[in-house]
Amino acid sequence: MMAVTEVNGCRYCAYAHARMALAAGLTRADVEELSAGSLEGSPPEQVPALLYAQHWAETDAAPDPEVRSRLVETYGKEKVEAIELSLRMIRVGNLLGNTSDYLLYRISFGLWGGR
């Protein structure tokens, strides 16, 4: 979640995901690394999925077919479909958070929310 949220820049989601990560046992250093887009401390078997998640978000949910094909080779079609379902749900949350933030900014004449 944090790998995608970092790309999409939703501060509400970033906050919520950081809290969930800390509750799940990640350290503050782990959370800070993930929030900065670093996958350095990630389990090696998860790195391909995390890189794909970042690529998916960076390409506005239109990943390169070759990149997706390599992920299917790594994890299998069923697991990739589950990953993509998660990415879609995270994307909806990020889009709602960013949209709400912008609306708050507009209706408060720049006093609240972000740009």
Kinemage of the C-alpha trace (Angstrom):
@kinemage 1
@onewidth
@group {chain A} dominant
@subgroup {mainchain}
@vectorlist {calphas} color= white
{ca met a 1} P 0.000 0.000 0.000
{ca met a 2} L 2.760 2.412 0.884
{ca ala a 3} L 4.644 1.794 -2.372
{ca val a 4} L 1.592 2.891 -4.377
{ca thr a 5} L 0.521 5.681 -2.047
{ca glu a 6} L 4.006 7.176 -2.252
{ca val a 7} L 3.630 7.455 -6.021
{ca asn a 8} L 0.072 8.838 -5.851
{ca gly a 9} L 0.911 11.307 -3.091
{ca cys a 10} L -2.252 10.989 -0.987
{ca arg a 11} L -1.348 12.305 2.449
{ca tyr a 12} L -4.418 10.783 4.114
{ca cys a 13} L -3.651 7.339 2.730
{ca ala a 14} L 0.043 7.709 3.559
{ca tyr a 15} L -0.865 8.475 7.168
{ca ala a 16} L -3.320 5.572 7.432
{ca his a 17} L -0.960 3.097 5.759
{ca ala a 18} L 1.946 4.190 7.961
{ca arg a 19} L -0.163 3.588 11.073
{ca met a 20} L -1.189 0.153 9.776
{ca ala a 21} L 2.426 -0.702 8.982
{ca leu a 22} L 3.564 0.289 12.467
{ca ala a 23} L 0.738 -1.747 14.007
{ca ala a 24} L 1.821 -4.730 11.871
{ca gly a 25} L 5.326 -4.551 13.352
{ca leu a 26} L 7.324 -2.466 10.893
{ca thr a 27} L 9.770 -0.040 12.441
{ca arg a 28} L 9.618 3.718 11.935
{ca ala a 29} L 12.752 3.398 9.794
{ca asp a 30} L 10.981 0.831 7.583
{ca val a 31} L 7.971 3.113 7.228
{ca glu a 32} L 10.174 6.113 6.388
{ca glu a 33} L 12.021 4.093 3.713
{ca leu a 34} L 8.798 2.902 2.115
{ca ser a 35} L 7.322 6.403 2.312
{ca ala a 36} L 10.348 7.678 0.403
{ca gly a 37} L 9.859 5.018 -2.271
{ca ser a 38} L 12.806 2.876 -1.165
{ca leu a 39} L 12.401 -0.886 -1.180
{ca glu a 40} L 15.822 -1.544 0.320
{ca gly a 41} L 14.654 -3.380 3.451
{ca ser a 42} L 11.828 -5.252 1.740
{ca pro a 43} L 11.819 -9.063 1.656
{ca pro a 44} L 13.476 -10.133 -1.631
{ca glu a 45} L 10.520 -12.314 -2.634
{ca gln a 46} L 8.232 -9.245 -2.450
{ca val a 47} L 10.416 -6.796 -4.373
{ca pro a 48} L 9.107 -7.755 -7.859
{ca ala a 49} L 5.518 -7.146 -6.692
{ca leu a 50} L 6.451 -3.846 -5.049
{ca leu a 51} L 8.304 -2.645 -8.139
{ca tyr a 52} L 5.300 -3.627 -10.244
{ca ala a 53} L 2.993 -1.745 -7.876
{ca gln a 54} L 5.096 1.395 -8.276
{ca his a 55} L 5.206 0.935 -12.057
{ca trp a 56} L 1.441 0.393 -12.118
{ca ala a 57} L 0.843 3.636 -10.212
{ca glu a 58} L 3.405 5.617 -12.245
{ca thr a 59} L 1.771 4.522 -15.519
{ca asp a 60} L -1.690 5.538 -14.286
{ca ala a 61} L -2.884 1.926 -14.023
{ca ala a 62} L -1.671 1.045 -17.529
{ca pro a 63} L 1.432 -1.105 -16.954
{ca asp a 64} L 3.687 -2.194 -19.775
{ca pro a 65} L 2.427 -5.624 -20.958
{ca glu a 66} L 5.968 -7.014 -20.893
{ca val a 67} L 6.445 -5.943 -17.275
{ca arg a 68} L 3.136 -7.591 -16.350
{ca ser a 69} L 4.105 -10.738 -18.241
{ca arg a 70} L 7.340 -11.012 -16.231
{ca leu a 71} L 5.342 -10.626 -13.024
{ca val a 72} L 3.030 -13.459 -14.098
{ca glu a 73} L 6.122 -15.619 -14.702
{ca thr a 74} L 7.296 -14.809 -11.177
{ca tyr a 75} L 4.048 -15.208 -9.218
{ca gly a 76} L 1.499 -16.849 -11.505
{ca lys a 77} L -1.626 -15.383 -13.085
{ca glu a 78} L -3.910 -15.797 -10.060
{ca lys a 79} L -1.567 -14.002 -7.671
{ca val a 80} L -0.972 -11.170 -10.168
{ca glu a 81} L -4.727 -10.713 -10.511
{ca ala a 82} L -4.977 -10.467 -6.708
{ca ile a 83} L -2.135 -7.919 -6.687
{ca glu a 84} L -3.894 -5.865 -9.356
{ca leu a 85} L -7.185 -5.977 -7.457
{ca ser a 86} L -5.383 -4.585 -4.425
{ca leu a 87} L -3.780 -1.906 -6.589
{ca arg a 88} L -7.184 -0.864 -7.930
{ca met a 89} L -8.604 -0.543 -4.424
{ca ile a 90} L -5.600 1.493 -3.277
{ca arg a 91} L -5.927 3.703 -6.368
{ca val a 92} L -9.583 4.458 -5.617
{ca gly a 93} L -8.661 5.394 -2.044
{ca asn a 94} L -5.801 7.599 -3.223
{ca leu a 95} L -7.956 9.324 -5.833
{ca leu a 96} L -10.703 9.969 -3.292
{ca gly a 97} L -8.208 11.287 -0.749
{ca asn a 98} L -6.489 13.602 -3.214
{ca thr a 99} L -9.806 14.834 -4.606
{ca ser a 100} L -11.173 15.496 -1.115
{ca asp a 101} L -7.974 17.309 -0.187
{ca tyr a 102} L -8.225 19.538 -3.246
{ca leu a 103} L -11.913 20.290 -2.622
{ca leu a 104} L -11.113 21.194 0.978
{ca tyr a 105} L -8.365 23.476 -0.274
{ca arg a 106} L -10.723 25.179 -2.749
{ca ile a 107} L -13.697 25.704 -0.425
{ca ser a 108} L -11.457 27.038 2.356
{ca phe a 109} L -9.731 29.463 -0.034
{ca gly a 110} L -6.408 27.742 0.589
{ca leu a 111} L -6.573 27.615 4.377
{ca trp a 112} L -6.935 23.811 4.604
{ca gly a 113} L -6.039 20.869 2.468
{ca gly a 114} L -3.265 20.673 -0.050
{ca arg a 115} L -2.758 21.822 -3.552
